[in-house]
Amino acid sequence: AQTVTQSQPEMSVQEAETVTLSCTYDTSENNYYLFWYKQPPSRQMILVIRQEAYKQQNATENRFSVNFQKAAKSFSLKISDSQLGDTAMYFCAFMKHGNAAGNKLTFGGGTRVLVKP
Amino acid sequence: ETGVTQTPRHLVMGMTNKKSLKCEQHLGHNAMYWYKQSAKKPLELMFVYSLEERVENNSVPSRFSPECPNSSHLFLHLHTLQPEDSALYLCASSAESNYGYTFGSGTRLTVV
């Protein structure tokens, strides 16, 4: 079974600064996918970024980027130029490789990010 | 609006009541999921439906009963719940790919 661990329950950052969220996972799989989801107070889980394990290049989406270290089973998220709208819970998640629908997504415990003006 | 709609948004029910949560998606996805999100606990996968067939039941108590009549609709029927079942219930859907899920906004359930 896969496990996902987020060791930082809460982090705060000043507006326009950078914050990095950590995530580690445990798996015996070689091919898999990693995700970061954002859950603002509206409760809707929104996909922030996705990484394919067989790609060495780190994924980037605008101000969000990841540092994927496959050997260390680490998948951190960097939020650059933090904005007030980035205040939310952030969840790291793991999915085994496979094309079938119904592929399970396993989540970490989440990190609450507070962006201060 | 992400394409996955959950109703109701809030629900308060007594322990002897019977109620249902509804989830609807029109994204053409063929898998749907129920997750439970409790305070201070990781999201717990409850049920997985693929092509309208249940493919996973994660040891969920029988007081939770899912139903997937077609690929666009998913229900969670609730009866004789306990106060510890109070939580946010999230529905999600996915296509036959590994691009992650699309989530609804959840139903905040309070059992009194």
Boltz contact constraints between the chains, C-beta under 6 A:
constraints:
  - contact:
      token1: [A, 33]
      token2: [B, 98]
      max_distance: 6.0
  - contact:
      token1: [A, 35]
      token2: [B, 100]
      max_distance: 6.0
  - contact:
      token1: [A, 43]
      token2: [B, 105]
      max_distance: 6.0
  - contact:
      token1: [A, 43]
      token2: [B, 106]
      max_distance: 6.0
  - contact:
      token1: [A, 44]
      token2: [B, 105]
      max_distance: 6.0
  - contact:
      token1: [A, 45]
      token2: [B, 103]
      max_distance: 6.0
  - contact:
      token1: [A, 47]
      token2: [B, 100]
      max_distance: 6.0
  - contact:
      token1: [A, 50]
      token2: [B, 100]
      max_distance: 6.0
  - contact:
      token1: [A, 95]
      token2: [B, 98]
      max_distance: 6.0
  - contact:
      token1: [A, 101]
      token2: [B, 30]
      max_distance: 6.0
  - contact:
      token1: [A, 101]
      token2: [B, 31]
      max_distance: 6.0
  - contact:
      token1: [A, 101]
      token2: [B, 50]
      max_distance: 6.0
  - contact:
      token1: [A, 101]
      token2: [B, 96]
      max_distance: 6.0
  - contact:
      token1: [A, 102]
      token2: [B, 31]
      max_distance: 6.0
  - contact:
      token1: [A, 102]
      token2: [B, 48]
      max_distance: 6.0
  - contact:
      token1: [A, 102]
      token2: [B, 50]
      max_distance: 6.0
  - contact:
      token1: [A, 102]
      token2: [B, 55]
      max_distance: 6.0
  - contact:
      token1: [A, 105]
      token2: [B, 101]
      max_distance: 6.0
  - contact:
      token1: [A, 107]
      token2: [B, 42]
      max_distance: 6.0
  - contact:
      token1: [A, 107]
      token2: [B, 43]
      max_distance: 6.0
  - contact:
      token1: [A, 109]
      token2: [B, 42]
      max_distance: 6.0
